Amino acid sequence: MRSNSPYQAPRRKFGQGASGATDFLRGNATMAALMPTVKRLASLQHDCAAALPAMFQHCDILQFEGGQLVLATPNSAVAAKLKQQLPKLQAELEKRGWQIGGIKLKVQVIRSVAPIVHTHALVLPGKAMAALAELGDALPASPQNQTLIAALRAMVQRHREPQD
């Protein structure tokens, strides 16, 4: 069954990697128009990383138009360090044939999202709860056992109450 969608890609086997993605982009006229820009920015990203390897590992190119290069940094500390290296970066890129009129930095803080932890309540059988209640009643009421007895009674009470 054929679709009338303008975004049809040639059928490929799963797992062909980057060449499959490139073929997909070339297979569509709209997407193929982006290929020169993508290649240009990837080449510029590679040259920036070669010029400042330690500094540029956390940075990305946001935009490059009219000789103005805009770089994204993850935080202001990296931006401050990179700002000191901009003349070196610009000189190195000009040696490699890039016409850079100026470089701007943008701090783009990426908020880390806390992982979702799925927890489930432990459900003890009635026989186990009865044994814990019996243990709480059987322990001698000494000062050393008071905390344990209170914890056992609280746990038994909590498990006997209906859950909302």
N, C-alpha and C positions, 0 to 999 in steps of 0.2 A: 504494500500500500504506500503510495507516494503522498507526500504532504506538499501543499502549495506555499510553504513557508519560505521566505527569501533567505533564511539562514540554514541552508542545507550543507552539510559537510559530507565528503566522501566517506563511505563506511570503512572503518578501520577496526582492526583487532584491538582488544583491550591491552593496555600496557606498552604502547609503542613509544611513550615518553615525549620528549620535547619535539622531536621531528613530527609526531602526530599532531601536536598542538600547532606547530608552524604550518603544516599542511592544511589544517582546519582553517586557520586564519587566511591563508592564501586562497582557499576554496570559495570564499565569500567576498564579493566585490566591496561591500561596506567595510568588512574587517581587513581586507587586503590593503585598503587605503591607509590603515594605521601602521602597517608593517614598517615603512621607512622611519617613522617617528619612534617606534618601539626599538628598532635596531640602533638608531642614533642615540637615544637615551641610555640604552644598555651599554653602548660603547663608551659614552661619556662617564657612566657610573664606573665602568672598569678602569678607565684612565684616572679618575679621581681616587679610586682605591689604590691604584699603583703609585700615585703621587704621595699619598698620606695613608699608608696601610693600617697603622694602629689607630689613627684618629677616625678614619672613614668607615670602619667596620660597623658603626652604629648609625650611620647617616644614609640618607637617600636623596636622590634628585627629585624635586617636586616639579620643576619647570625649567625650560631653557628656551627662551624666545628673545630675539633681537639682541643677542649678546649678553643678556641678563640671566644669570644662573641662580636659581633658588634651591637651597638645600634644606632638608628637614633634619633636625637633631632631636634626640629623645629627651634632653633636659637642658637647662640653662648652663650647667657645668660643662657639658660637652660643647655647647655653643660658644662659651667663653674661651675654651682651649682652642677650638677650631678657628675662632675669629683671629687669634694670633698667627695662625698658619695660613690665612687666606692669601697673602702676597705670594707665598711659596707655591700654594696650590694654583693660583692664577698663572704664575710664570711657567710652571710645569705643564699646565694644560695648553698654554700658548705654544710651547715647544712642540707639543704633540699635534698642533694644527688647529686647535679650537680657538675661535675668536670670542674671547670673554671680555666684555666691557665692565662687568661688575658682578659681585657675588653677594647675595643676601642669605641670611640664615633665618629659619623659622623653627621655633621650638614647638614640637608637636608631642605633647605628653600623651602617652598611651596608658590609659588606666588599666591596671591589671584587675581582672575580674576574679574574685575568689571562687575557687572550684566549688561546685555544688556537691555537698556530701549528703548522700541518702542514708538515713539511719532508720532502723526498725527496732521496735521495742521487743525485748525478750519476753516471751510468754512462758511462764513456768507452769507445769501441770499442777493440779490441785494437790496431789500427793506430795510434791516437793514443797509447796507452800505450807502444807500441814506439818511437814518435818521441820521447816524453818521456824514456824510458830512454836512447835514443841521444844526446839532447841532454845529459843528465847526464854521460854518458861522454865526450862530445866537448869539453865546456868545459875550459879550462885550469885546473889546480889551483892557482889563486892565492888569497891570503887574502880577496880581495873576492868570489870565487866560491864559497867553501867553504859558506856558508849556503845559497846557491841549489842547489848540487849535493846537499847533504844533504836539502833539502826535496823536490827532484825524486825522489831515490832513495826517500825515505819514502813519497811519494805513489804511486809505481809499486808499491812493495812492498804498501802497503795495498790497492790495487785488484787486485792479483794474488791476495791471500789470499781464500779463500771467506768470504762474509758469513754471520753467524749469523742 
